[in-house]
């Protein structure tokens, strides 16, 4: 079930093995992203998530927009 979490929670769940998913386009992901994040652009998220993500691990989906 989706829920919003703060930065401390992101740090905690990733330390526990959660997968980080950046949903911006690849060009923006290449400019800057969190260490260890997987790039699955929002438009391809549904189509590729089951191929790329481990269903046994939690997932943190985020969108970093510095604008």
PyMOL Python script that loads the backbone (N, CA, C, O; Angstrom):
from pymol import cmd

cmd.read_pdbstr("""\
ATOM      1  N   UNK A   1       0.844  -1.174   0.000  1.00  0.00           N
ATOM      2  CA  UNK A   1       0.000   0.000   0.000  1.00  0.00           C
ATOM      3  C   UNK A   1       0.891   1.239   0.000  1.00  0.00           C
ATOM      4  O   UNK A   1       1.725   1.370   0.896  1.00  0.00           O
ATOM      5  N   UNK A   2       0.756   2.147  -0.954  1.00  0.00           N
ATOM      6  CA  UNK A   2       1.576   3.364  -1.002  1.00  0.00           C
ATOM      7  C   UNK A   2       1.370   4.256   0.218  1.00  0.00           C
ATOM      8  O   UNK A   2       0.261   4.402   0.731  1.00  0.00           O
ATOM      9  N   UNK A   3       2.466   4.841   0.659  1.00  0.00           N
ATOM     10  CA  UNK A   3       2.393   5.818   1.740  1.00  0.00           C
ATOM     11  C   UNK A   3       3.574   6.771   1.635  1.00  0.00           C
ATOM     12  O   UNK A   3       4.652   6.392   1.179  1.00  0.00           O
ATOM     13  N   UNK A   4       3.362   8.003   2.059  1.00  0.00           N
ATOM     14  CA  UNK A   4       4.439   8.993   2.048  1.00  0.00           C
ATOM     15  C   UNK A   4       5.347   8.756   3.246  1.00  0.00           C
ATOM     16  O   UNK A   4       4.877   8.434   4.338  1.00  0.00           O
ATOM     17  N   UNK A   5       6.661   8.921   3.034  1.00  0.00           N
ATOM     18  CA  UNK A   5       7.615   8.787   4.128  1.00  0.00           C
ATOM     19  C   UNK A   5       8.619   9.926   4.057  1.00  0.00           C
ATOM     20  O   UNK A   5       8.815  10.521   2.998  1.00  0.00           O
ATOM     21  N   UNK A   6       9.252  10.230   5.177  1.00  0.00           N
ATOM     22  CA  UNK A   6      10.231  11.314   5.199  1.00  0.00           C
ATOM     23  C   UNK A   6      11.638  10.775   4.941  1.00  0.00           C
ATOM     24  O   UNK A   6      11.834   9.569   4.788  1.00  0.00           O
ATOM     25  N   UNK A   7      12.601  11.672   4.896  1.00  0.00           N
ATOM     26  CA  UNK A   7      13.987  11.286   4.577  1.00  0.00           C
ATOM     27  C   UNK A   7      14.560  10.275   5.558  1.00  0.00           C
ATOM     28  O   UNK A   7      15.252   9.339   5.157  1.00  0.00           O
ATOM     29  N   UNK A   8      14.275  10.461   6.842  1.00  0.00           N
ATOM     30  CA  UNK A   8      14.792   9.506   7.835  1.00  0.00           C
ATOM     31  C   UNK A   8      14.234   8.112   7.589  1.00  0.00           C
ATOM     32  O   UNK A   8      14.952   7.121   7.723  1.00  0.00           O
ATOM     33  N   UNK A   9      12.970   8.033   7.235  1.00  0.00           N
ATOM     34  CA  UNK A   9      12.364   6.733   6.941  1.00  0.00           C
ATOM     35  C   UNK A   9      12.969   6.126   5.683  1.00  0.00           C
ATOM     36  O   UNK A   9      13.169   4.913   5.617  1.00  0.00           O
ATOM     37  N   UNK A  10      13.265   6.959   4.677  1.00  0.00           N
ATOM     38  CA  UNK A  10      13.917   6.453   3.462  1.00  0.00           C
ATOM     39  C   UNK A  10      15.270   5.848   3.820  1.00  0.00           C
ATOM     40  O   UNK A  10      15.606   4.754   3.368  1.00  0.00           O
ATOM     41  N   UNK A  11      16.036   6.557   4.627  1.00  0.00           N
ATOM     42  CA  UNK A  11      17.345   6.032   5.045  1.00  0.00           C
ATOM     43  C   UNK A  11      17.193   4.698   5.779  1.00  0.00           C
ATOM     44  O   UNK A  11      17.948   3.757   5.537  1.00  0.00           O
ATOM     45  N   UNK A  12      16.218   4.631   6.670  1.00  0.00           N
ATOM     46  CA  UNK A  12      16.014   3.422   7.461  1.00  0.00           C
ATOM     47  C   UNK A  12      15.603   2.238   6.585  1.00  0.00           C
ATOM     48  O   UNK A  12      16.184   1.158   6.688  1.00  0.00           O
ATOM     49  N   UNK A  13      14.603   2.438   5.727  1.00  0.00           N
ATOM     50  CA  UNK A  13      14.121   1.302   4.935  1.00  0.00           C
ATOM     51  C   UNK A  13      15.129   0.865   3.874  1.00  0.00           C
ATOM     52  O   UNK A  13      15.198  -0.318   3.541  1.00  0.00           O
ATOM     53  N   UNK A  14      15.914   1.809   3.338  1.00  0.00           N
ATOM     54  CA  UNK A  14      16.944   1.388   2.384  1.00  0.00           C
ATOM     55  C   UNK A  14      18.060   0.635   3.097  1.00  0.00           C
ATOM     56  O   UNK A  14      18.631  -0.300   2.537  1.00  0.00           O
ATOM     57  N   UNK A  15      18.374   1.032   4.319  1.00  0.00           N
ATOM     58  CA  UNK A  15      19.363   0.289   5.104  1.00  0.00           C
ATOM     59  C   UNK A  15      18.865  -1.130   5.397  1.00  0.00           C
ATOM     60  O   UNK A  15      19.657  -2.051   5.594  1.00  0.00           O
ATOM     61  N   UNK A  16      17.555  -1.284   5.422  1.00  0.00           N
ATOM     62  CA  UNK A  16      16.942  -2.597   5.658  1.00  0.00           C
ATOM     63  C   UNK A  16      16.723  -3.373   4.364  1.00  0.00           C
ATOM     64  O   UNK A  16      16.180  -4.477   4.390  1.00  0.00           O
ATOM     65  N   UNK A  17      17.146  -2.797   3.216  1.00  0.00           N
ATOM     66  CA  UNK A  17      17.075  -3.528   1.953  1.00  0.00           C
ATOM     67  C   UNK A  17      16.034  -3.057   0.958  1.00  0.00           C
ATOM     68  O   UNK A  17      15.850  -3.706  -0.072  1.00  0.00           O
ATOM     69  N   UNK A  18      15.345  -1.957   1.218  1.00  0.00           N
ATOM     70  CA  UNK A  18      14.356  -1.462   0.259  1.00  0.00           C
ATOM     71  C   UNK A  18      15.037  -1.006  -1.024  1.00  0.00           C
ATOM     72  O   UNK A  18      16.193  -0.583  -1.010  1.00  0.00           O
ATOM     73  N   UNK A  19      14.316  -1.096  -2.122  1.00  0.00           N
ATOM     74  CA  UNK A  19      14.799  -0.670  -3.430  1.00  0.00           C
ATOM     75  C   UNK A  19      14.352   0.767  -3.680  1.00  0.00           C
ATOM     76  O   UNK A  19      13.194   1.112  -3.444  1.00  0.00           O
ATOM     77  N   UNK A  20      15.266   1.594  -4.153  1.00  0.00           N
ATOM     78  CA  UNK A  20      14.940   2.979  -4.502  1.00  0.00           C
ATOM     79  C   UNK A  20      14.663   3.053  -5.989  1.00  0.00           C
ATOM     80  O   UNK A  20      15.447   2.553  -6.795  1.00  0.00           O
ATOM     81  N   UNK A  21      13.561   3.670  -6.356  1.00  0.00           N
ATOM     82  CA  UNK A  21      13.194   3.808  -7.765  1.00  0.00           C
ATOM     83  C   UNK A  21      12.959   5.277  -8.079  1.00  0.00           C
ATOM     84  O   UNK A  21      12.061   5.905  -7.520  1.00  0.00           O
ATOM     85  N   UNK A  22      13.771   5.818  -8.976  1.00  0.00           N
ATOM     86  CA  UNK A  22      13.641   7.187  -9.466  1.00  0.00           C
ATOM     87  C   UNK A  22      12.786   7.143 -10.720  1.00  0.00           C
ATOM     88  O   UNK A  22      13.089   6.386 -11.642  1.00  0.00           O
ATOM     89  N   UNK A  23      11.714   7.946 -10.775  1.00  0.00           N
ATOM     90  CA  UNK A  23      10.773   7.855 -11.894  1.00  0.00           C
ATOM     91  C   UNK A  23      10.907   8.965 -12.936  1.00  0.00           C
ATOM     92  O   UNK A  23      10.084   9.045 -13.848  1.00  0.00           O
ATOM     93  N   UNK A  24      11.916   9.814 -12.823  1.00  0.00           N
ATOM     94  CA  UNK A  24      12.140  10.825 -13.849  1.00  0.00           C
ATOM     95  C   UNK A  24      12.734  10.182 -15.103  1.00  0.00           C
ATOM     96  O   UNK A  24      13.245   9.065 -15.033  1.00  0.00           O
ATOM     97  N   UNK A  25      12.676  10.864 -16.241  1.00  0.00           N
ATOM     98  CA  UNK A  25      13.279  10.334 -17.475  1.00  0.00           C
ATOM     99  C   UNK A  25      14.777  10.052 -17.291  1.00  0.00           C
ATOM    100  O   UNK A  25      15.431  10.643 -16.432  1.00  0.00           O
ATOM    101  N   UNK A  26      15.293   9.157 -18.098  1.00  0.00           N
ATOM    102  CA  UNK A  26      16.686   8.723 -17.987  1.00  0.00           C
ATOM    103  C   UNK A  26      17.679   9.881 -18.034  1.00  0.00           C
ATOM    104  O   UNK A  26      18.678   9.865 -17.316  1.00  0.00           O
ATOM    105  N   UNK A  27      17.418  10.874 -18.863  1.00  0.00           N
ATOM    106  CA  UNK A  27      18.356  12.002 -18.970  1.00  0.00           C
ATOM    107  C   UNK A  27      18.452  12.757 -17.644  1.00  0.00           C
ATOM    108  O   UNK A  27      19.537  13.192 -17.258  1.00  0.00           O
ATOM    109  N   UNK A  28      17.337  12.913 -16.953  1.00  0.00           N
ATOM    110  CA  UNK A  28      17.351  13.603 -15.666  1.00  0.00           C
ATOM    111  C   UNK A  28      17.947  12.716 -14.575  1.00  0.00           C
ATOM    112  O   UNK A  28      18.633  13.207 -13.679  1.00  0.00           O
ATOM    113  N   UNK A  29      17.688  11.422 -14.651  1.00  0.00           N
ATOM    114  CA  UNK A  29      18.294  10.469 -13.724  1.00  0.00           C
ATOM    115  C   UNK A  29      19.814  10.532 -13.841  1.00  0.00           C
ATOM    116  O   UNK A  29      20.523  10.498 -12.836  1.00  0.00           O
ATOM    117  N   UNK A  30      20.307  10.624 -15.074  1.00  0.00           N
ATOM    118  CA  UNK A  30      21.755  10.671 -15.310  1.00  0.00           C
ATOM    119  C   UNK A  30      22.390  11.914 -14.689  1.00  0.00           C
ATOM    120  O   UNK A  30      23.549  11.877 -14.275  1.00  0.00           O
ATOM    121  N   UNK A  31      21.640  13.009 -14.622  1.00  0.00           N
ATOM    122  CA  UNK A  31      22.153  14.242 -14.036  1.00  0.00           C
ATOM    123  C   UNK A  31      22.346  14.115 -12.531  1.00  0.00           C
ATOM    124  O   UNK A  31      23.353  14.573 -11.990  1.00  0.00           O
ATOM    125  N   UNK A  32      21.391  13.498 -11.860  1.00  0.00           N
ATOM    126  CA  UNK A  32      21.461  13.388 -10.397  1.00  0.00           C
ATOM    127  C   UNK A  32      20.409  12.408  -9.902  1.00  0.00           C
ATOM    128  O   UNK A  32      19.261  12.436 -10.345  1.00  0.00           O
ATOM    129  N   UNK A  33      20.807  11.553  -8.990  1.00  0.00           N
ATOM    130  CA  UNK A  33      19.882  10.611  -8.360  1.00  0.00           C
ATOM    131  C   UNK A  33      20.487  10.124  -7.047  1.00  0.00           C
ATOM    132  O   UNK A  33      21.681  10.295  -6.804  1.00  0.00           O
ATOM    133  N   UNK A  34      19.669   9.529  -6.221  1.00  0.00           N
ATOM    134  CA  UNK A  34      20.157   8.996  -4.957  1.00  0.00           C
ATOM    135  C   UNK A  34      21.050   7.789  -5.222  1.00  0.00           C
ATOM    136  O   UNK A  34      20.790   7.023  -6.150  1.00  0.00           O
ATOM    137  N   UNK A  35      22.096   7.609  -4.421  1.00  0.00           N
ATOM    138  CA  UNK A  35      22.978   6.453  -4.598  1.00  0.00           C
ATOM    139  C   UNK A  35      22.188   5.137  -4.527  1.00  0.00           C
ATOM    140  O   UNK A  35      21.390   4.925  -3.615  1.00  0.00           O
ATOM    141  N   UNK A  36      22.424   4.283  -5.487  1.00  0.00           N
ATOM    142  CA  UNK A  36      21.784   2.975  -5.509  1.00  0.00           C
ATOM    143  C   UNK A  36      20.398   2.954  -6.134  1.00  0.00           C
ATOM    144  O   UNK A  36      19.777   1.895  -6.219  1.00  0.00           O
ATOM    145  N   UNK A  37      19.905   4.107  -6.572  1.00  0.00           N
ATOM    146  CA  UNK A  37      18.558   4.165  -7.152  1.00  0.00           C
ATOM    147  C   UNK A  37      18.511   3.508  -8.526  1.00  0.00           C
ATOM    148  O   UNK A  37      19.467   3.564  -9.300  1.00  0.00           O
ATOM    149  N   UNK A  38      17.398   2.898  -8.796  1.00  0.00           N
ATOM    150  CA  UNK A  38      17.111   2.287 -10.093  1.00  0.00           C
ATOM    151  C   UNK A  38      16.280   3.292 -10.874  1.00  0.00           C
ATOM    152  O   UNK A  38      15.390   3.923 -10.305  1.00  0.00           O
ATOM    153  N   UNK A  39      16.549   3.454 -12.155  1.00  0.00           N
ATOM    154  CA  UNK A  39      15.752   4.369 -12.968  1.00  0.00           C
ATOM    155  C   UNK A  39      14.664   3.609 -13.702  1.00  0.00           C
ATOM    156  O   UNK A  39      14.949   2.787 -14.573  1.00  0.00           O
ATOM    157  N   UNK A  40      13.430   3.882 -13.353  1.00  0.00           N
ATOM    158  CA  UNK A  40      12.261   3.357 -14.060  1.00  0.00           C
ATOM    159  C   UNK A  40      11.355   4.554 -14.333  1.00  0.00           C
ATOM    160  O   UNK A  40      10.514   4.891 -13.500  1.00  0.00           O
ATOM    161  N   UNK A  41      11.513   5.199 -15.484  1.00  0.00           N
ATOM    162  CA  UNK A  41      10.687   6.364 -15.776  1.00  0.00           C
ATOM    163  C   UNK A  41       9.198   6.066 -15.592  1.00  0.00           C
ATOM    164  O   UNK A  41       8.727   4.974 -15.912  1.00  0.00           O
ATOM    165  N   UNK A  42       8.488   7.028 -15.084  1.00  0.00           N
ATOM    166  CA  UNK A  42       7.077   6.859 -14.750  1.00  0.00           C
ATOM    167  C   UNK A  42       6.278   6.237 -15.889  1.00  0.00           C
ATOM    168  O   UNK A  42       5.417   5.389 -15.656  1.00  0.00           O
ATOM    169  N   UNK A  43       6.557   6.650 -17.095  1.00  0.00           N
ATOM    170  CA  UNK A  43       5.812   6.111 -18.246  1.00  0.00           C
ATOM    171  C   UNK A  43       6.062   4.626 -18.478  1.00  0.00           C
ATOM    172  O   UNK A  43       5.256   3.956 -19.124  1.00  0.00           O
ATOM    173  N   UNK A  44       7.181   4.101 -17.955  1.00  0.00           N
ATOM    174  CA  UNK A  44       7.503   2.684 -18.142  1.00  0.00           C
ATOM    175  C   UNK A  44       7.410   1.890 -16.846  1.00  0.00           C
ATOM    176  O   UNK A  44       7.637   0.680 -16.843  1.00  0.00           O
ATOM    177  N   UNK A  45       7.084   2.553 -15.759  1.00  0.00           N
ATOM    178  CA  UNK A  45       7.091   1.922 -14.438  1.00  0.00           C
ATOM    179  C   UNK A  45       6.230   0.662 -14.394  1.00  0.00           C
ATOM    180  O   UNK A  45       6.709  -0.407 -14.014  1.00  0.00           O
ATOM    181  N   UNK A  46       4.991   0.784 -14.772  1.00  0.00           N
ATOM    182  CA  UNK A  46       4.080  -0.358 -14.692  1.00  0.00           C
ATOM    183  C   UNK A  46       4.543  -1.515 -15.573  1.00  0.00           C
ATOM    184  O   UNK A  46       4.471  -2.677 -15.175  1.00  0.00           O
ATOM    185  N   UNK A  47       5.012  -1.190 -16.755  1.00  0.00           N
ATOM    186  CA  UNK A  47       5.445  -2.195 -17.727  1.00  0.00           C
ATOM    187  C   UNK A  47       6.722  -2.919 -17.286  1.00  0.00           C
ATOM    188  O   UNK A  47       6.858  -4.118 -17.529  1.00  0.00           O
ATOM    189  N   UNK A  48       7.648  -2.220 -16.649  1.00  0.00           N
ATOM    190  CA  UNK A  48       8.945  -2.812 -16.346  1.00  0.00           C
ATOM    191  C   UNK A  48       9.165  -3.198 -14.888  1.00  0.00           C
ATOM    192  O   UNK A  48      10.120  -3.913 -14.583  1.00  0.00           O
ATOM    193  N   UNK A  49       8.322  -2.749 -13.998  1.00  0.00           N
ATOM    194  CA  UNK A  49       8.545  -2.986 -12.569  1.00  0.00           C
ATOM    195  C   UNK A  49       8.705  -4.468 -12.244  1.00  0.00           C
ATOM    196  O   UNK A  49       9.605  -4.839 -11.491  1.00  0.00           O
ATOM    197  N   UNK A  50       7.856  -5.308 -12.795  1.00  0.00           N
ATOM    198  CA  UNK A  50       7.939  -6.735 -12.461  1.00  0.00           C
ATOM    199  C   UNK A  50       9.185  -7.398 -13.040  1.00  0.00           C
ATOM    200  O   UNK A  50       9.614  -8.443 -12.552  1.00  0.00           O
ATOM    201  N   UNK A  51       9.767  -6.800 -14.073  1.00  0.00           N
ATOM    202  CA  UNK A  51      10.979  -7.353 -14.673  1.00  0.00           C
ATOM    203  C   UNK A  51      12.235  -6.931 -13.921  1.00  0.00           C
ATOM    204  O   UNK A  51      13.233  -7.653 -13.918  1.00  0.00           O
ATOM    205  N   UNK A  52      12.188  -5.765 -13.285  1.00  0.00           N
ATOM    206  CA  UNK A  52      13.381  -5.166 -12.692  1.00  0.00           C
ATOM    207  C   UNK A  52      13.430  -5.272 -11.170  1.00  0.00           C
ATOM    208  O   UNK A  52      14.502  -5.441 -10.591  1.00  0.00           O
ATOM    209  N   UNK A  53      12.279  -5.172 -10.530  1.00  0.00           N
ATOM    210  CA  UNK A  53      12.246  -5.115  -9.066  1.00  0.00           C
ATOM    211  C   UNK A  53      12.055  -6.481  -8.426  1.00  0.00           C
ATOM    212  O   UNK A  53      11.423  -7.372  -8.993  1.00  0.00           O
ATOM    213  N   UNK A  54      12.611  -6.622  -7.246  1.00  0.00           N
ATOM    214  CA  UNK A  54      12.475  -7.837  -6.447  1.00  0.00           C
ATOM    215  C   UNK A  54      11.175  -7.727  -5.648  1.00  0.00           C
ATOM    216  O   UNK A  54      11.044  -6.850  -4.794  1.00  0.00           O
ATOM    217  N   UNK A  55      10.231  -8.597  -5.917  1.00  0.00           N
ATOM    218  CA  UNK A  55       8.914  -8.549  -5.267  1.00  0.00           C
ATOM    219  C   UNK A  55       8.986  -8.828  -3.768  1.00  0.00           C
ATOM    220  O   UNK A  55       8.034  -8.545  -3.042  1.00  0.00           O
ATOM    221  N   UNK A  56      10.090  -9.373  -3.303  1.00  0.00           N
ATOM    222  CA  UNK A  56      10.232  -9.711  -1.891  1.00  0.00           C
ATOM    223  C   UNK A  56      10.778  -8.553  -1.055  1.00  0.00           C
ATOM    224  O   UNK A  56      10.852  -8.654   0.169  1.00  0.00           O
ATOM    225  N   UNK A  57      11.159  -7.463  -1.706  1.00  0.00           N
ATOM    226  CA  UNK A  57      11.740  -6.313  -1.001  1.00  0.00           C
ATOM    227  C   UNK A  57      10.844  -5.086  -1.138  1.00  0.00           C
ATOM    228  O   UNK A  57      10.165  -4.906  -2.148  1.00  0.00           O
ATOM    229  N   UNK A  58      10.854  -4.262  -0.122  1.00  0.00           N
ATOM    230  CA  UNK A  58      10.091  -3.010  -0.159  1.00  0.00           C
ATOM    231  C   UNK A  58      10.618  -2.111  -1.271  1.00  0.00           C
ATOM    232  O   UNK A  58      11.769  -2.241  -1.689  1.00  0.00           O
ATOM    233  N   UNK A  59       9.787  -1.212  -1.743  1.00  0.00           N
ATOM    234  CA  UNK A  59      10.150  -0.286  -2.810  1.00  0.00           C
ATOM    235  C   UNK A  59       9.831   1.134  -2.379  1.00  0.00           C
ATOM    236  O   UNK A  59       8.742   1.421  -1.882  1.00  0.00           O
ATOM    237  N   UNK A  60      10.807   2.021  -2.579  1.00  0.00           N
ATOM    238  CA  UNK A  60      10.609   3.460  -2.347  1.00  0.00           C
ATOM    239  C   UNK A  60      10.665   4.119  -3.719  1.00  0.00           C
ATOM    240  O   UNK A  60      11.706   4.100  -4.374  1.00  0.00           O
ATOM    241  N   UNK A  61       9.564   4.697  -4.152  1.00  0.00           N
ATOM    242  CA  UNK A  61       9.499   5.387  -5.429  1.00  0.00           C
ATOM    243  C   UNK A  61       9.590   6.875  -5.136  1.00  0.00           C
ATOM    244  O   UNK A  61       8.882   7.403  -4.279  1.00  0.00           O
ATOM    245  N   UNK A  62      10.489   7.550  -5.877  1.00  0.00           N
ATOM    246  CA  UNK A  62      10.631   8.983  -5.656  1.00  0.00           C
ATOM    247  C   UNK A  62      10.873   9.702  -6.971  1.00  0.00           C
ATOM    248  O   UNK A  62      11.209   9.097  -7.990  1.00  0.00           O
ATOM    249  N   UNK A  63      10.692  11.008  -6.913  1.00  0.00           N
ATOM    250  CA  UNK A  63      10.909  11.868  -8.059  1.00  0.00           C
ATOM    251  C   UNK A  63      11.671  13.075  -7.570  1.00  0.00           C
ATOM    252  O   UNK A  63      11.112  13.906  -6.853  1.00  0.00           O
ATOM    253  N   UNK A  64      12.929  13.195  -7.938  1.00  0.00           N
ATOM    254  CA  UNK A  64      13.754  14.326  -7.530  1.00  0.00           C
ATOM    255  C   UNK A  64      13.695  15.372  -8.609  1.00  0.00           C
ATOM    256  O   UNK A  64      14.161  15.145  -9.726  1.00  0.00           O
ATOM    257  N   UNK A  65      13.134  16.501  -8.294  1.00  0.00           N
ATOM    258  CA  UNK A  65      13.037  17.591  -9.254  1.00  0.00           C
ATOM    259  C   UNK A  65      13.622  18.830  -8.603  1.00  0.00           C
ATOM    260  O   UNK A  65      13.032  19.395  -7.682  1.00  0.00           O
ATOM    261  N   UNK A  66      14.785  19.251  -9.084  1.00  0.00           N
ATOM    262  CA  UNK A  66      15.468  20.386  -8.469  1.00  0.00           C
ATOM    263  C   UNK A  66      14.941  21.730  -8.935  1.00  0.00           C
ATOM    264  O   UNK A  66      15.394  22.771  -8.459  1.00  0.00           O
ATOM    265  N   UNK A  67      13.996  21.725  -9.852  1.00  0.00           N
ATOM    266  CA  UNK A  67      13.456  22.986 -10.376  1.00  0.00           C
ATOM    267  C   UNK A  67      12.549  23.672  -9.369  1.00  0.00           C
ATOM    268  O   UNK A  67      12.012  24.743  -9.651  1.00  0.00           O
TER     269      UNK A  67
END
""", "prot")
cmd.dss("prot")
cmd.show_as("cartoon", "prot")
cmd.util.cbc("prot")
cmd.orient("prot")
